[in-house]
Amino acid sequence: MQIVFHSPVPGGVLELSSAAYARSSKLAVVVGGGRGCALKLDGEFVAIWIPLRGRLQLGNDALLHSGEACVTEPETCQRVIGRGNALWVGILGTADVWRHALGRLVDLPGVVKTLLPARHRADRELRRLAVAVARAKEGGELQVEAVLERICTLQGGLVEAIERCPGRTHAQRRHVFARLQRVCHYLDANCHLELDNDALARLANYSPWHFIRAFRAAYGETPHAYLVRRRLERACRLLRGSHLAISEVALASGFENRCAFSRLFRQRFGTTAGAMRRQAGGAARAPQSAIR
């Protein structure tokens, strides 16, 4: 596996063209650090993003937090910006380069052989491997390969969701899944907004009836249930990392009814919002201006 390391300067913009990497058959590894460190992508890159500290803005909407990892398709991410005192790792390549790189993992059981657009929880092992990549700078092929193995293992859990999607062939089901994942990414970034099934169906280019049916088949829950879950997870993050009052957390997470928020929060986490804040040590350190 051949890789090229890049390190954008804090406050600067690094531009990468997929055409150059298609010719070289190499993966690009970008290690960004500092406020405002940005990456501009030109062309068809499929990428893995892992923020180690702070937050990472992917495109216009998606915000990735430390403790998460994300695989993006070319059309969903053309610009990446570190927010706050961010430190992050990106591994990028064209579709052909990824097929070659993942072909080295064929002997590993339970892994996918192609990257699927998805957001994952970055557990301690994945973060440790990503730190090793950030420190390698040069000659880090083994560290990068270890990250790919971990990501592919995490993505193995998506295979069952693909098989539950409507379609007569695997290629058709995978195409449906990619459309649904596009909706999930939008919900992840905009769960605090008022969204309806008609708008989400248009995003997937399906009729509302077909969209709801396909979504429930793939994920085992309706789009509304998924939206509520993401809102509650956002509220949990704000309780632990902001100075907002609990009523303000509810509004910032998309809940206009405080009573409904309290009931759903207890059902989801088995405790109240106030108890969770106290367990986290009161208001966290992030300023209100850092919340979106």
C-alpha positions in Angstrom: 0.0 0.0 0.0 1.4 3.4 -1.1 0.4 6.5 0.8 1.3 10.2 0.7 1.1 12.3 3.9 -0.1 15.9 3.9 -0.3 18.4 6.9 -2.2 21.6 6.2 -0.9 24.6 8.2 -3.3 26.0 10.9 -5.6 28.5 9.3 -4.5 27.5 5.8 -6.2 25.6 3.0 -4.8 22.5 1.4 -6.1 21.6 -2.1 -6.1 18.0 -3.3 -7.1 16.7 -6.8 -8.3 13.2 -7.2 -7.0 13.1 -10.8 -3.4 13.1 -9.5 -4.1 10.3 -7.1 -5.9 8.2 -9.7 -2.7 8.3 -11.8 -0.4 7.5 -8.9 -2.6 4.7 -7.3 -1.8 6.1 -3.8 -3.9 6.9 -0.8 -3.7 10.4 0.6 -3.4 10.7 4.4 -4.1 14.2 5.8 -3.3 15.1 9.4 -4.9 18.5 10.2 -4.5 20.5 13.4 -5.4 23.9 14.8 -8.3 26.2 14.3 -9.5 26.8 10.8 -7.2 24.2 9.2 -9.1 23.3 6.0 -9.0 20.9 3.1 -10.5 21.5 -0.3 -11.2 18.5 -2.5 -11.4 18.5 -6.3 -12.8 15.4 -7.9 -14.0 12.0 -6.8 -12.6 11.1 -3.4 -14.0 8.5 -1.0 -12.7 9.3 2.4 -12.4 8.2 6.1 -12.5 11.0 8.7 -11.5 10.6 12.3 -11.4 13.7 14.6 -9.1 13.0 17.6 -9.8 16.3 19.2 -12.4 19.1 18.7 -14.8 18.9 15.8 -14.6 18.5 12.0 -17.0 20.2 9.6 -17.7 17.9 6.6 -19.1 19.8 3.7 -21.9 22.3 4.4 -23.9 20.4 7.0 -22.2 17.4 8.7 -20.3 18.1 12.0 -18.2 15.2 13.2 -17.2 15.1 16.9 -14.3 13.5 18.7 -15.3 9.9 19.4 -16.9 9.5 15.9 -15.6 8.4 12.5 -17.2 8.9 9.2 -16.9 7.5 5.6 -18.1 9.9 3.0 -18.9 9.7 -0.7 -17.4 12.1 -3.2 -20.5 14.2 -3.7 -21.2 14.7 0.0 -17.9 16.2 1.1 -15.9 18.7 -1.0 -14.5 20.8 1.9 -13.3 19.9 5.4 -12.6 22.4 8.2 -11.4 21.8 11.7 -13.4 23.6 14.4 -11.9 24.7 17.7 -8.5 23.3 18.6 -9.1 20.4 16.3 -6.8 17.5 15.5 -8.0 15.1 12.8 -7.0 12.4 10.4 -8.4 11.9 6.9 -7.6 8.9 4.6 -8.6 9.6 1.0 -8.5 7.8 -2.4 -10.4 7.3 -5.6 -12.7 4.3 -6.0 -10.1 2.3 -7.9 -7.4 3.0 -5.4 -9.7 1.9 -2.5 -10.5 -1.4 -4.3 -6.8 -2.1 -4.5 -6.2 -1.1 -0.9 -9.1 -3.1 0.5 -8.1 -6.1 -1.7 -5.3 -6.6 0.7 -7.8 -7.4 3.4 -9.5 -10.3 1.6 -8.3 -12.9 4.1 -9.9 -11.0 7.1 -13.2 -12.6 8.1 -16.3 -10.5 8.4 -15.1 -7.3 6.6 -16.6 -5.5 3.7 -14.6 -5.2 0.5 -15.8 -1.7 -0.4 -16.3 1.4 1.8 -19.9 2.3 2.5 -21.1 5.8 3.5 -21.7 5.7 7.2 -21.0 7.2 10.6 -19.4 5.0 13.3 -18.5 5.3 16.9 -14.7 5.6 17.1 -13.9 3.3 20.0 -10.6 3.4 22.0 -8.9 1.0 19.6 -9.7 3.0 16.5 -8.6 6.3 18.1 -5.4 4.7 19.2 -4.7 3.5 15.6 -5.6 7.0 14.3 -3.2 8.6 16.7 -0.5 6.2 15.4 -1.2 7.4 11.9 -1.0 11.1 13.0 2.4 10.5 14.6 3.8 8.4 11.7 4.0 11.3 9.2 6.1 9.2 6.8 6.4 5.5 6.4 3.1 4.8 8.1 1.7 2.2 5.8 1.3 -0.4 8.6 -0.6 2.1 10.8 -2.9 3.1 7.9 -3.6 -0.5 7.1 -4.5 -1.1 10.7 -7.0 1.7 10.6 -8.6 0.3 7.4 -8.9 -3.1 9.0 -10.7 -1.6 11.9 -13.1 0.6 9.8 -13.9 -2.4 7.5 -14.7 -4.5 10.5 -17.0 -1.8 11.8 -18.7 -1.6 8.4 -19.3 -5.3 8.5 -22.3 -4.6 10.6 -23.9 -2.7 7.6 -24.0 -5.8 5.4 -27.2 -7.1 7.1 -28.8 -3.7 6.6 -28.0 -3.8 2.9 -29.5 -7.3 2.6 -32.7 -6.0 4.2 -33.1 -3.2 1.6 -35.6 -3.8 -1.3 -34.0 -5.0 -4.5 -33.6 -8.2 -6.5 -29.8 -8.1 -6.7 -27.1 -7.1 -4.2 -26.1 -4.1 -6.5 -29.7 -2.8 -6.4 -29.9 -3.2 -2.6 -26.6 -1.5 -2.1 -27.8 1.4 -4.3 -30.9 1.7 -2.1 -28.8 1.6 1.0 -26.5 4.4 -0.3 -29.6 6.6 -0.8 -30.9 5.9 2.7 -27.5 6.6 4.2 -27.5 10.0 2.5 -30.7 10.7 4.4 -29.2 9.5 7.6 -26.2 11.8 7.2 -28.6 14.7 6.6 -30.6 13.8 9.7 -27.4 13.6 11.7 -26.5 17.1 10.8 -29.9 18.7 10.9 -31.8 16.8 13.6 -32.5 20.0 15.5 -34.6 21.3 12.5 -38.2 20.6 11.7 -38.1 17.8 9.1 -40.9 15.8 7.5 -41.0 12.5 5.6 -41.9 14.2 2.3 -38.7 16.3 2.3 -36.6 13.3 3.3 -38.1 11.2 0.6 -37.2 13.8 -2.0 -33.6 13.7 -0.7 -33.5 10.0 -1.4 -35.4 10.4 -4.7 -38.2 8.1 -3.6 -41.9 8.5 -3.0 -42.8 9.0 0.7 -44.4 5.6 0.9 -41.5 3.8 -0.7 -39.0 5.8 1.4 -40.6 4.9 4.7 -40.9 1.2 3.7 -37.3 1.0 2.6 -35.9 2.9 5.6 -37.8 0.7 8.1 -36.7 -2.4 6.3 -33.0 -1.4 6.4 -32.7 0.1 9.9 -35.6 -1.5 11.8 -37.1 1.9 12.7 -39.1 4.6 11.0 -37.4 7.9 9.9 -39.2 9.7 12.7 -37.9 7.3 15.3 -34.4 7.7 14.0 -34.8 11.5 14.1 -35.9 11.4 17.7 -33.0 9.2 18.7 -30.5 11.5 17.0 -32.2 14.5 18.8 -31.8 12.8 22.1 -28.2 12.0 21.5 -27.6 15.6 20.6 -29.3 16.7 23.8 -27.1 14.3 25.8 -24.0 15.9 24.1 -25.2 19.4 24.9 -25.9 18.6 28.5 -22.4 17.4 28.9 -20.6 20.0 26.9 -22.5 23.3 27.1 -23.7 26.0 29.5 -27.3 25.9 28.1 -30.1 25.4 30.5 -32.1 22.2 30.2 -35.0 24.0 28.5 -32.6 25.5 26.1 -31.0 22.1 25.4 -34.4 20.8 24.5 -35.1 23.6 22.1 -31.6 23.4 20.6 -32.2 19.7 20.0 -35.5 20.1 18.2 -37.9 19.6 21.0 -40.4 22.4 21.4 -42.4 20.5 24.2 -40.3 20.3 27.4 -42.6 17.6 28.8 -42.2 15.4 25.8 -38.4 15.9 25.9 -38.3 14.9 29.6 -40.4 11.8 28.9 -38.4 10.7 25.9 -35.1 11.4 27.5 -35.9 9.2 30.5 -37.1 6.4 28.2 -33.9 6.6 26.2 -31.3 7.0 28.9 -33.0 5.7 32.0 -32.4 9.0 33.9 -33.4 12.6 33.8 -31.6 15.4 31.9 -30.8 17.1 35.2 -29.3 13.9 36.7 -27.2 13.4 33.6 -25.8 17.0 33.9 -25.0 16.5 37.5 -23.2 13.2 36.8 -21.2 15.0 34.1 -20.0 17.6 36.7 -22.4 20.4 35.8 -22.0 22.7 32.8 -19.2 21.6 30.6 -16.4 23.6 29.1 -17.6 24.3 25.5 -18.9 27.8 25.0 -22.3 28.4 23.6 -20.9 29.8 20.4 -19.4 26.4 19.6 -22.8 24.7 19.5 -24.7 24.2 16.3 
